[in-house]
């Protein structure tokens, strides 16, 4: 949609992504030599995405048909509305602007390292943390650990703790809470505000205290 939904060139909604009725969908030559070695479109998403409502126009048969243009039409949630249209209308979110709806993405938040001795680890994986989406916080700890204290802060300040033999990454002011664990725990992490939060966990119980790796969790508005 070259001139966007307002049909005026040079405004903020101008977009080269294809809308649902574009004649460019599945109208390219998949066998073209110009596509040799190309597997991603300008959004760095799959270049060959088949629209089931448009019959292939060019052989080879059975091969997803390439679209004309820099961007491939896609409908990742299979509701017959293109992802570009949904993102523009706000019926679904593309918080990171990569052309793939948040509800269709699986991403893991950045692991910063800094783990202490032991086997306690944490991860946050799922959808990008924009409004209406959530990821899952996963803690893995020794079977002898009875609980884990999770610390979160917007301040990144690694400080070595001799007692733990590791760096404590979040710095005050922080939020802390304790969850029961017997080898692990899992918690939902909702999105909906803009911030980067640094998180680390300490498991404790029969094996003593172990400090996990640290994460940077990026929340999107």
Secondary structure as GFF3:
##gff-version 3
##sequence-region A 1 221
A	DSSP	three_ten_helix	33	35	.	.	.	ID=ss1
A	DSSP	alpha_helix	83	89	.	.	.	ID=ss2
A	DSSP	three_ten_helix	102	104	.	.	.	ID=ss3
A	DSSP	beta_strand	107	108	.	.	.	ID=ss4
A	DSSP	beta_strand	110	113	.	.	.	ID=ss5
A	DSSP	beta_strand	121	126	.	.	.	ID=ss6
A	DSSP	beta_strand	134	140	.	.	.	ID=ss7
A	DSSP	beta_strand	145	153	.	.	.	ID=ss8
A	DSSP	beta_strand	156	161	.	.	.	ID=ss9
A	DSSP	beta_strand	166	170	.	.	.	ID=ss10
A	DSSP	beta_strand	174	180	.	.	.	ID=ss11
A	DSSP	beta_strand	184	190	.	.	.	ID=ss12
A	DSSP	beta_strand	195	205	.	.	.	ID=ss13
A	DSSP	beta_strand	208	219	.	.	.	ID=ss14
###
